[in-house]
Amino acid sequence: MLASRRACDYLGRMNDLSTAPAPESARQRKPDWIRVKAPTSKGYGETRQLMRDLKLNTVCEEAACPNIGECWTKKHATVMILGDTCTRACAFCNVKTGMPGRVDPMEPANVAELALKTGLEHIVITSVDRDDLPDGGASQFVKVIRALRDATPATTIEILTPDFRNKMQRAVEAIVEARPDVYNHNLETVPRLYPTIRPGARYYASLRLLEEVKRHDPSIFTKSGIMLGLGEERLEVHQVMDDMRCADIDFLTMGQYLRPTPKHAEVKEFVTPQAFKAYGAIARAKGFLQVASSPLTRSSYHAGSDFAEMKAAREAQLARTQASVAVVGA
């Protein structure tokens, strides 16, 4: 409780508008804590070539992730299935928008081959939005999960799906039946900013999607994330945390929004590492099993180690519950 109060005090000072940073210009200089080195390692080059050989897209490249050098050096990449063209045009996203091509029938086998060749213990699969498909692309997620289970049964699977607009119920049922280990769907920002930042989506529809996952299979870990620095207010972030906990979401990620190009939404604020730490403390106090909160945090950054910690946290929680029940029954 003391840590939570200190975090609230810190964030209260952070949101004092008299000291708030001015909106960025198109060439706003990033603070030191957000800068990363350009990728040059041998491992990065090998991962890049492997992706080309297998004709796979990655959100690491398409979304211009700042952690690509670190992750690819370790041969960790987030595969983006269903092509490289999205049917939506979110104001924060660097993935190109347009009419996508046909779904690659070899994609599930190629993803499985990637996992085999790299020896991945944990793999993250995401996709573009495919509003043009009857099922929103859910069947391709199912095929990829099954191909991975057949080829590398020891690999844990994390998926990051779109919201399957108007197709959510059947999409969730099909994917949950394939049993990924982690089901991630990002809320991205606070409800007030949806009309400008995520105009093709609905905040409460995204929450319902994650609730449906838990309703169908409570054993699957659920995960969601938001970006900070888009103009959200402190209490709005707290409310998103509460909404996520009401939906029984296990894992929260919070990272700094970075503007991909001058055509995208502006960065309203570079949130300090100390503020991210304070937000993380509040989130943990609210009961999330796992929290990742830092300027460079992204949905799949350190996903494997985070999954192991989350799994251990659940086991410890169950052990405490069983111990309490035993005491009451004694």
Sequence and secondary structure as in RCSB ss.txt:
>XXXX:A:sequence
MLASRRACDYLGRMNDLSTAPAPESARQRKPDWIRVKAPTSKGYGETRQLMRDLKLNTVCEEAACPNIGECWTKK
HATVMILGDTCTRACAFCNVKTGMPGRVDPMEPANVAELALKTGLEHIVITSVDRDDLPDGGASQFVKVIRALRD
ATPATTIEILTPDFRNKMQRAVEAIVEARPDVYNHNLETVPRLYPTIRPGARYYASLRLLEEVKRHDPSIFTKSG
IMLGLGEERLEVHQVMDDMRCADIDFLTMGQYLRPTPKHAEVKEFVTPQAFKAYGAIARAKGFLQVASSPLTRSS
YHAGSDFAEMKAAREAQLARTQASVAVVGA
>XXXX:A:secstr
 HHHHHHHHHHHHHT GGG      TT    GGG       HHHHHHHHHHHHTT EEHHHHTT TTHHHHHHTT
  EEEES S BS   TT  S BS      TTHHHHHHHHHHHHT SEEEEEE   TTSTTTTHHHHHHHHHHHHH
H TTSEEEEE    TTTHHHHHHHHHHH  SEEE   BS GGGHHHHSTTS HHHHHHHHHHHHHH TTSEEEEE
EEESSS  HHHHHHHHHHHHHTT  EEEEEE   SSTTS        HHHHHHHHHHHHHTT SEEEESTT  TT
TTHHHHHHHHHHHHHHHHHHHHHHHHHHH 
